[in-house]
Amino acid sequence: MKMPIKPEIPKRPRSAKKKPTSGLDAKEARRQAVDPDVKSTGGLGTGPVANPKCALPVSIRIVVVDDHPLFRHGLIQLLNSDDDFAVCGEAGSAGEGMDVIRKVKPHLVIADLGLKGTNGIELTKMIVAEFPHIPVMILSMHDESLYAVRSLRAGARGYVTKQEALGSVLEAVREVMDGRTYLSPKMASQVISKVVVNRVAPDEEITDRLSDRELEVLEMIGAGKEVKAIAKALNLSPKTVETHRTHIKEKLNLENARQVARFAVQWVAERGV
């Protein structure tokens, strides 16, 4: 069996100030990459991106997977504004993401935790299994440490909430590409407080018995959503959601759907999810 070839990650000389890429071609490539009128980055489509910076040997190639086109577009513009980074592919689902990754062969993948269908944590596991050399950074609407811990367990190298993404994503990408794990100061503080101050080990959570998808369903039940609404939000069939609810009941030793709902409401309220 052939082992996957690890792509060479371009190295930028360390200095007090980051030097811009040299040469007129590099400058023009950067201008086109961040210009909102350029067709390759101005649209809201998915797939490999015709970004001129992707051809530059010094560029760190990135694939962004997020099912909110406007947010994805803004994030891509921000990443492309940095001399070192080039978004070379974008996707709106896990399936699309894997296809783009295979074509683009990026140095880094940035994925939304809350993807419909196969979520970001499951996508991370898929990427790690097929491309163990490609680091993954998770973006999430959740500022709860539980999701950060689950993302890191799945193999992610960083976790950034969307509320702070535009302010810290460039720093986060650099940390991850330098081989370090990135958590925002706020998230790191939560994890430290939970594990060290309160002496609660991550594996002591009762919800650790649940799969990542079951945890999503539990949260939505706790938020008062009905089966059909959950199914639509997660791009699942109502029958599949009911199956997840049954598994939740069994794993948490609850007697019926009503107890599941009561537990879910209390769990959401306590965590401020």
Secondary structure, DSSP 8 states (H G I E B T S, - for coil): ---------------SS-----SHHHHHHHHHHH-TTSHHHHS---EE---GGGGSTT-EEEEEE-S-HHHHHHHHHHHHTSTTEEEEEEESSHHHHHHHHHHH--SEEEEETT-SSS-HHHHHHHHHHH-TTS-EEEEES---HHHHHHHHHHT-SEEEEHHHHHHHHHHHHHHHHTT--EE-HHHHHHHHIIIIIS---GGG-GGGGS-HHHHHHHHHHHTT--HHHHHHHHT--HHHHHHHHHHHHHHTT--SHHHHHHHHHHHHHHHT-
